[in-house]
Amino acid sequence: MAKFCPLFSGSKANCTYISTVNGAFLVDAGASCKSIIKALDEINEDAEKIKAILITHEHSDHIKGLKSLCKKLNVPVMASSATLNALRNIGAVTEDTELLAIDKSFETQLGIINRFDTMHDCDGSSGYSIELNEGVKISVCTDLGVVTPLVRENLYGSNLVLIESNHDLRMLQSGPYPPELKLRIAGERGHLSNSACASELSQLLKKGTTRFVLGHISENNNLPALALRTSQAALMDAGAEKDRDYIMYCALKENREILYI
């Protein structure tokens, strides 16, 4: 049985824990090393189980604790070639950290990691679909302005998907951000809105996804209840019933939930 838990998710920090009987992965390390270790302790998981850290891209809310975590755990860092180059250039990894480039897929002792390109404002931004030896597929897909056919292809067939539901467009437009930042967030290399996220869910459900986690929810331009309501309404329109046909929750650091798959 696999375990899935977003330790941190949002505009300030992102880090997701995926474990099996033989070990675990982290996807991103956007909180401090101390905070990540503490969060693992709080869900009764041992950091020593972690076999690798997968990085989606080099923005600070995804790599803040990476360097210290690498020193503590001595595990490889996996990402696209472009992201690994960026991590080197900004000093986000130690000189002796093992860096493994994933252009498409990588086989590990826990399963196969499939990397796919996402539309975000940096080179080599990635999403991940992990096919675990337990026979389940878990996908993490945040920080993208649009869902491309490539993204869909990789998400389809996942048992669980962590997908971005970053902002409510009306809240973003009427909020305090400067106009150029609003354009960036709402642009094709920015972040998915609640409605854009919701529009993808019925097809994901048809393709086998029964567990949805809404992530990277903006603290200034969204509300968890609004993100849930938008996505649940889309699935209701498709004839799906919550807790019968699917499970859904928002990834929030104050309410970490473990999903067993």
Salt bridges, closest charged atoms under 4 A:
ASP28 OD2 - HIS62 ND1 2.70
GLU42 OE1 - ARG256 NH1 2.79
GLU45 OE2 - LYS3 NZ 2.80
GLU45 OE1 - LYS49 NZ 3.36
ASP61 OD2 - HIS62 NE2 3.34
ASP61 OD2 - HIS216 NE2 3.30
ASP117 OD1 - ARG115 NH2 2.85
ASP121 OD1 - HIS59 NE2 3.86
ASP121 OD1 - HIS120 NE2 3.37
ASP121 OD2 - ARG184 NE 2.47
ASP143 OD2 - HIS57 NE2 3.45
ASP143 OD1 - HIS62 NE2 3.16
ASP143 OD2 - HIS120 NE2 3.51
ASP143 OD2 - HIS216 NE2 3.27
GLU164 OE2 - HIS191 ND1 2.65
GLU164 OE2 - HIS216 ND1 3.72
GLU200 OE1 - ARG152 NE 2.87
GLU219 OE1 - LYS12 NZ 3.61
GLU241 OE1 - ARG244 NH1 3.33
ASP243 OD2 - LYS242 NZ 3.36
ASP245 OD2 - ARG244 NH2 2.65
